[in-house]
Amino acid sequence: MTDKIDTESFKQFERLRELRVSHRDLDYLIDTLSHDPIIDQLRLRRLKKKRLVLKDMISQLESELIPDMDA
């Protein structure tokens, strides 16, 4: 008897891990740059927007991976 491995779930977990690492790195960068008095505010806003997009992607992926309890 062969066990079927759900490779798609593994790919999603790997993608989730990558997104979390990217979000954490971006969060660190934003925090570091925000303490610099000569930082370009436009660049900082763009980084924050990118961080928010990553957060939304993480939330979406987590939502797909967690089974719906109401079902």
DAKAJO-V301122 format. One record per residue. RES is the residue in one letter. PSI is psi in radians with two decimals (none if undefined). D_CENTER is the distance of its C-alpha to the mean C-alpha in whole Angstrom. Layout:
[[RES/PSI/D_CENTER] [RES/PSI/D_CENTER]]
This chain:
[[M/2.26/38] [T/2.42/34] [D/2.33/31] [K/2.16/29] [I/2.26/25] [D/1.54/22] [T/-0.46/20] [E/-0.69/18] [S/-0.72/17] [F/-0.70/16] [K/-0.71/14] [Q/-0.70/12] [F/-0.69/11] [E/-0.74/11] [R/-0.70/9] [L/-0.75/7] [R/-0.75/8] [E/-0.75/7] [L/-0.71/3] [R/-0.70/4] [V/-0.76/7] [S/-0.74/6] [H/-0.77/5] [R/-0.77/8] [D/-0.74/10] [L/-0.67/10] [D/-0.76/11] [Y/-0.76/13] [L/-0.79/15] [I/-0.75/15] [D/-0.75/17] [T/-0.79/19] [L/-0.54/20] [S/-0.33/20] [H/-0.07/23] [D/2.06/25] [P/-0.34/28] [I/0.35/28] [I/2.49/24] [D/2.05/24] [Q/-0.57/23] [L/-0.76/22] [R/-0.74/20] [L/-0.73/18] [R/-0.69/18] [R/-0.72/16] [L/-0.70/13] [K/-0.67/13] [K/-0.72/12] [K/-0.71/10] [R/-0.70/8] [L/-0.69/9] [V/-0.75/8] [L/-0.73/4] [K/-0.74/5] [D/-0.69/7] [M/-0.70/6] [I/-0.80/4] [S/-0.73/8] [Q/-0.80/10] [L/-0.71/9] [E/-0.70/10] [S/-0.64/13] [E/-0.57/14] [L/-0.49/14] [I/2.19/16] [P/2.57/19] [D/2.07/21] [M/-0.36/23] [D/-0.27/26] [A/none/27]]
